[in-house]
């Protein structure tokens, strides 16, 4: 039993290697992209439309609305990044019901990569919205004394993002694996269902936190974000 | 070590690729479609709103026209009603007048008819009465009656006053033609002789006297010459009677014809 799918290596050439994390990430990407292409191939803007299109529209509109509700007035600009975060994590979690599937989010490398993306995206969106000066000045809010704390918080929340998601996904997969050895019937199924729920919740948490960070950066009201995070 | 740097880099790249792919194949088409649909629905709603506004306007116009039409109709109906009332009154008056005229005409005709019926009835009654009398008298007449009448005749001639005798003489004396004595039946010789004698005594012996019978006389004697005529006969009596009765009837009718006009004038005056 592996703690992380990084350790399942299919092919390696020096530094380059093809482990389960990358393979299952590609699989998730393939499902998402091919599904999207198939569904959006025959989009209808009439009142009559396919149920797949309806389902996809519901997902996209819900994400859009969530982004808007957090405080980003133009969700179309951010849905590419934030929506993909949610969908990737959610589909990875949903994939756990398939036997043999290793969720890529169960790897700290993947969650760290996602957290790094958020770490980079937040200042990028902030600078794009309020300018470099405006964004940097947000670190000195409410006083200059807060600057080191703000920087520490920026790093620590990225770390928290990565570890929180990894811990949840890994523990879910781990619990199922352990239960399978102890009680092969019933309990693993219940725990799988629970895992699905926690997976989706984690996807939502990751997505909503990233959105809140970006919203905070673009509106330069740090205090609000901090209060949201602590709660 | 839980963190593999190669994997982190690979996942970063994977994630960025996924972001690009989903943006291209998922979010953009879906959002565009939703925007297009919303725009279309908004357009349709706007169109529906404008159509509804148009319909409201048309409905208002229609209602206004309807109201105007109702008012016009009511006004016209009132005018027509008044006209109809006037026309009805006029027609009723005209019909009443016509009926009055017709009734008076009818009454007059009825009266005339009654009168003419009355006239013809009385005429017929008179004729019948006289015919019966004539018949009765002619039935009773006979030679013996003639003889009696001839006697009366002779006696009357004898009993004539002088003035009357002179009149007769002036009338028949100059006549050169024969005097014709008409009787209803042939007289016996005795009476013929008496009459001849009496006439000769009155008019002179030169007068030629002839005797003839005339059933129309019924009974009696008539002397005829040159349009001069003296005599005494039942036919004469009857003719005279008839004439007098007719005169009385005519005068009575004349009085009756005048009386309705009097009544009418009295009614009008009242």
HADDOCK unambig.tbl for C-alpha pairs under 7 A between the chains (distance, minus, plus):
assign (segid A and resid 4 and name CA) (segid B and resid 2 and name CA) 6.96 0.50 0.50
assign (segid A and resid 22 and name CA) (segid B and resid 11 and name CA) 6.84 0.50 0.50
assign (segid A and resid 29 and name CA) (segid B and resid 18 and name CA) 6.32 0.50 0.50
assign (segid A and resid 33 and name CA) (segid B and resid 21 and name CA) 6.64 0.50 0.50
assign (segid A and resid 33 and name CA) (segid B and resid 22 and name CA) 6.35 0.50 0.50
assign (segid A and resid 36 and name CA) (segid B and resid 25 and name CA) 5.93 0.50 0.50
assign (segid A and resid 36 and name CA) (segid B and resid 26 and name CA) 5.37 0.50 0.50
assign (segid A and resid 37 and name CA) (segid B and resid 25 and name CA) 5.74 0.50 0.50
assign (segid A and resid 40 and name CA) (segid B and resid 26 and name CA) 6.82 0.50 0.50
assign (segid A and resid 40 and name CA) (segid B and resid 29 and name CA) 6.57 0.50 0.50
assign (segid A and resid 45 and name CA) (segid B and resid 33 and name CA) 5.59 0.50 0.50
assign (segid A and resid 45 and name CA) (segid B and resid 36 and name CA) 6.51 0.50 0.50
assign (segid A and resid 45 and name CA) (segid B and resid 37 and name CA) 5.05 0.50 0.50
assign (segid A and resid 46 and name CA) (segid B and resid 37 and name CA) 6.71 0.50 0.50
assign (segid A and resid 57 and name CA) (segid B and resid 30 and name CA) 6.46 0.50 0.50
assign (segid A and resid 60 and name CA) (segid B and resid 27 and name CA) 6.92 0.50 0.50
assign (segid A and resid 80 and name CA) (segid B and resid 19 and name CA) 5.90 0.50 0.50
assign (segid A and resid 80 and name CA) (segid B and resid 23 and name CA) 5.14 0.50 0.50
assign (segid A and resid 80 and name CA) (segid B and resid 27 and name CA) 6.88 0.50 0.50
assign (segid A and resid 81 and name CA) (segid B and resid 19 and name CA) 5.92 0.50 0.50
assign (segid A and resid 84 and name CA) (segid B and resid 19 and name CA) 5.74 0.50 0.50
assign (segid A and resid 108 and name CA) (segid B and resid 2 and name CA) 6.21 0.50 0.50
assign (segid A and resid 108 and name CA) (segid B and resid 3 and name CA) 5.90 0.50 0.50
assign (segid A and resid 109 and name CA) (segid B and resid 3 and name CA) 5.04 0.50 0.50
assign (segid A and resid 109 and name CA) (segid B and resid 4 and name CA) 5.86 0.50 0.50
assign (segid A and resid 109 and name CA) (segid B and resid 7 and name CA) 5.97 0.50 0.50
assign (segid A and resid 109 and name CA) (segid B and resid 8 and name CA) 4.79 0.50 0.50
assign (segid A and resid 110 and name CA) (segid B and resid 8 and name CA) 5.90 0.50 0.50
assign (segid A and resid 110 and name CA) (segid B and resid 11 and name CA) 5.77 0.50 0.50
assign (segid A and resid 112 and name CA) (segid B and resid 8 and name CA) 6.85 0.50 0.50
assign (segid A and resid 113 and name CA) (segid B and resid 8 and name CA) 5.12 0.50 0.50
assign (segid A and resid 113 and name CA) (segid B and resid 11 and name CA) 6.10 0.50 0.50
assign (segid A and resid 113 and name CA) (segid B and resid 12 and name CA) 5.29 0.50 0.50
assign (segid A and resid 114 and name CA) (segid B and resid 12 and name CA) 6.90 0.50 0.50
